[in-house]
């Protein structure tokens, strides 16, 4: 597949100075390459993951070994009665750790289920923590090397470690990889304490080790560029073919439905939400997504016009979007959210929905298309006016924007970045 010219801004460090330059690339998508993806997440799940979508696209022309995030012994004890969560035969190597799947685009991905590891994040920095981290890394390194040999994927290897800086630091440069890349899609210093207490230090070490860091937002770029050799932005995207199934060309004339698709957690501004719930008693507020904050769940349950749907598989989301009058992103502004490029913006737009968001981070790409404010009263007025002023023409324009932000295009951008890294452009 030949792509049109892609221009990418790159930051490189030269003699302790940072040079920003424009890189232009017109070569094909990465082809016939071996890509090892050591992930900080699992392949499956009830939410869309950037690294999974990128690997799906790249799998059409490349060889992918996707290493899932390792479960700990604590996870195993919690999951004894949950056979769908942990396959104990794979955990103990009784059956193959590798399962091979065919993606929608005809590609092939080999998914590696790693051995159980010791939980270490709760430990203080010290000898015990260091020794257990090294042992966990040894366990992972051993099974990954074995899988690479079995799949004949050792040559010209790209190590694409996605938001797993601890294992990246401990195992990077041990697989004979040609290129080592850190894919950073969240701000670790804003993560929960149990992760950030060691994660920030490990990430800083990994940033120095890698050939380049690829981030998903301007906020992350600003945070990481001074700590790594080269830094690039490849933003998140949308599964347009899926979410346009929720597209209505004409706004719903019935009851006002204000929708949120995403995780219920501490990123949300609950004071702002209270102002919305009480300011629009005639509207229904629908929250669809994982529940990661009992505090947040408890707050939402207090309001009679709030409906909590819980987590849904991606293919279940379009009917919800089809029922929405507007999509909201009510995030607080802090160290964590300023690095977010939320997929939900493009998902809402693909369904033709108006969007109202707080100014949590750099979402300037959408400034002409969505409403952005941190003022709770203005936010409320925007929600009302966007519903009242919605038109078929506006809905078509939103869909068109989403169609320019597909995972295929992001995979092309990623290919261009990797080619530039390997070309050693200074």
QUIGI-V98821 format. One record per backbone hydrogen bond with DSSP energy under -1.0 kcal/mol. CO is the residue of the C=O (numbers start at 1). NH is the residue of the N-H. E is the energy in kcal/mol with one decimal. If there is no record, write none. Layout:
CO_NH_E ; CO_NH_E
This chain:
1_29_-1.5 ; 6_25_-2.0 ; 8_23_-2.9 ; 10_21_-2.1 ; 11_231_-1.7 ; 12_19_-3.0 ; 14_17_-1.7 ; 17_14_-3.6 ; 19_12_-2.1 ; 21_10_-2.3 ; 23_8_-2.7 ; 25_6_-2.1 ; 33_63_-3.1 ; 34_158_-2.7 ; 35_65_-2.6 ; 36_160_-3.4 ; 37_67_-3.3 ; 38_162_-2.0 ; 41_69_-1.7 ; 49_53_-2.3 ; 50_54_-2.5 ; 51_55_-2.2 ; 52_56_-2.2 ; 53_57_-1.8 ; 54_58_-2.5 ; 55_59_-1.8 ; 57_60_-1.3 ; 58_61_-1.4 ; 58_62_-1.0 ; 59_108_-1.1 ; 61_32_-4.1 ; 63_35_-3.2 ; 64_110_-2.5 ; 65_37_-3.0 ; 66_112_-3.0 ; 67_39_-2.4 ; 71_117_-2.0 ; 72_76_-2.0 ; 73_77_-2.1 ; 74_78_-1.9 ; 75_79_-1.4 ; 79_82_-1.5 ; 82_85_-1.3 ; 82_86_-1.3 ; 86_88_-1.0 ; 87_91_-2.3 ; 88_92_-2.0 ; 89_94_-2.1 ; 89_95_-1.4 ; 90_93_-1.3 ; 97_113_-2.3 ; 99_111_-3.2 ; 101_109_-2.2 ; 103_106_-2.0 ; 107_103_-2.4 ; 109_101_-2.6 ; 110_66_-3.1 ; 111_99_-2.2 ; 112_68_-2.1 ; 117_73_-1.6 ; 120_123_-1.8 ; 126_130_-2.6 ; 127_131_-2.7 ; 128_132_-2.4 ; 129_133_-2.5 ; 130_134_-2.2 ; 131_135_-2.2 ; 132_136_-2.6 ; 133_137_-2.2 ; 134_138_-2.2 ; 135_139_-2.3 ; 136_140_-2.1 ; 137_141_-3.1 ; 138_142_-2.2 ; 139_143_-1.6 ; 140_144_-2.3 ; 141_145_-2.5 ; 142_146_-1.7 ; 143_147_-2.1 ; 144_148_-2.7 ; 145_149_-2.1 ; 146_150_-2.4 ; 147_151_-2.4 ; 148_153_-2.8 ; 149_152_-1.0 ; 157_178_-2.5 ; 157_179_-1.6 ; 158_36_-3.0 ; 159_181_-3.0 ; 161_183_-3.0 ; 162_40_-1.2 ; 164_168_-2.3 ; 165_169_-2.8 ; 166_170_-1.9 ; 167_171_-2.0 ; 168_172_-2.4 ; 171_174_-1.4 ; 179_159_-3.1 ; 180_211_-2.4 ; 180_212_-1.1 ; 181_161_-2.4 ; 182_214_-2.9 ; 183_163_-2.4 ; 187_190_-1.3 ; 188_191_-1.4 ; 192_195_-1.5 ; 192_196_-2.8 ; 193_197_-2.4 ; 195_199_-2.2 ; 196_200_-1.6 ; 198_202_-2.4 ; 199_203_-2.9 ; 200_204_-2.1 ; 201_205_-1.7 ; 202_206_-2.2 ; 203_207_-3.1 ; 204_208_-1.2 ; 205_209_-1.1 ; 206_210_-2.1 ; 212_182_-2.0 ; 213_232_-2.3 ; 214_184_-2.7 ; 215_234_-3.0 ; 217_221_-2.0 ; 218_222_-2.6 ; 219_223_-1.4 ; 220_224_-2.2 ; 221_225_-2.3 ; 224_227_-2.2 ; 229_13_-1.7 ; 230_213_-2.6 ; 231_11_-1.6 ; 232_215_-2.9 ; 238_240_-1.6 ; 239_243_-2.5 ; 240_244_-2.6 ; 242_245_-1.3 ; 243_246_-1.7 ; 244_247_-1.7 ; 256_284_-2.6 ; 257_325_-3.6 ; 257_326_-1.3 ; 258_286_-2.4 ; 259_328_-2.4 ; 260_288_-2.9 ; 264_292_-2.6 ; 265_268_-1.1 ; 267_332_-3.4 ; 268_270_-1.0 ; 269_273_-2.0 ; 270_274_-2.1 ; 271_275_-1.8 ; 272_276_-1.8 ; 273_277_-3.1 ; 274_278_-2.4 ; 275_279_-1.5 ; 276_280_-1.7 ; 280_283_-1.8 ; 284_258_-2.8 ; 285_307_-3.6 ; 286_260_-2.4 ; 287_309_-3.1 ; 288_262_-2.7 ; 290_264_-3.3 ; 293_297_-2.4 ; 294_298_-2.5 ; 295_299_-1.9 ; 296_300_-2.4 ; 297_301_-2.0 ; 299_302_-1.4 ; 300_303_-1.4 ; 303_306_-1.4 ; 305_285_-3.0 ; 307_287_-2.7 ; 310_289_-1.2 ; 313_316_-2.3 ; 314_317_-1.6 ; 317_321_-2.0 ; 318_322_-2.5 ; 326_259_-2.8 ; 327_356_-2.1 ; 329_358_-2.1 ; 330_269_-3.1 ; 334_338_-1.9 ; 336_339_-1.3 ; 337_340_-1.8 ; 342_345_-1.1 ; 343_347_-1.8 ; 344_348_-2.7 ; 345_349_-2.4 ; 346_350_-2.5 ; 347_351_-1.1 ; 348_353_-2.2 ; 349_352_-2.0 ; 354_327_-2.7 ; 355_371_-2.4 ; 356_329_-2.1 ; 357_373_-2.3 ; 358_360_-1.2 ; 361_363_-1.3 ; 363_366_-1.9 ; 364_367_-1.6 ; 366_369_-2.0 ; 366_370_-2.4 ; 371_357_-3.0 ; 375_379_-2.9 ; 376_380_-2.0 ; 377_381_-2.2 ; 378_382_-2.8 ; 379_383_-2.4 ; 380_384_-2.1 ; 381_385_-2.9 ; 382_386_-2.9 ; 383_387_-1.7 ; 384_388_-2.3 ; 385_389_-2.5 ; 391_395_-2.0 ; 392_396_-2.1 ; 393_397_-2.0 ; 394_398_-2.0 ; 395_399_-2.1 ; 396_400_-2.3 ; 397_401_-1.8 ; 398_402_-2.2 ; 399_403_-2.3 ; 401_404_-1.3 ; 402_405_-2.0 ; 405_238_-1.7 ; 406_410_-1.8 ; 407_411_-2.5 ; 408_412_-1.6 ; 409_413_-2.1 ; 410_414_-2.7 ; 411_415_-2.3 ; 412_416_-2.2 ; 413_417_-2.2 ; 414_418_-2.6 ; 415_419_-2.4 ; 416_420_-2.0 ; 417_421_-2.6 ; 418_422_-2.5 ; 419_423_-1.6 ; 420_425_-1.5 ; 421_424_-1.2
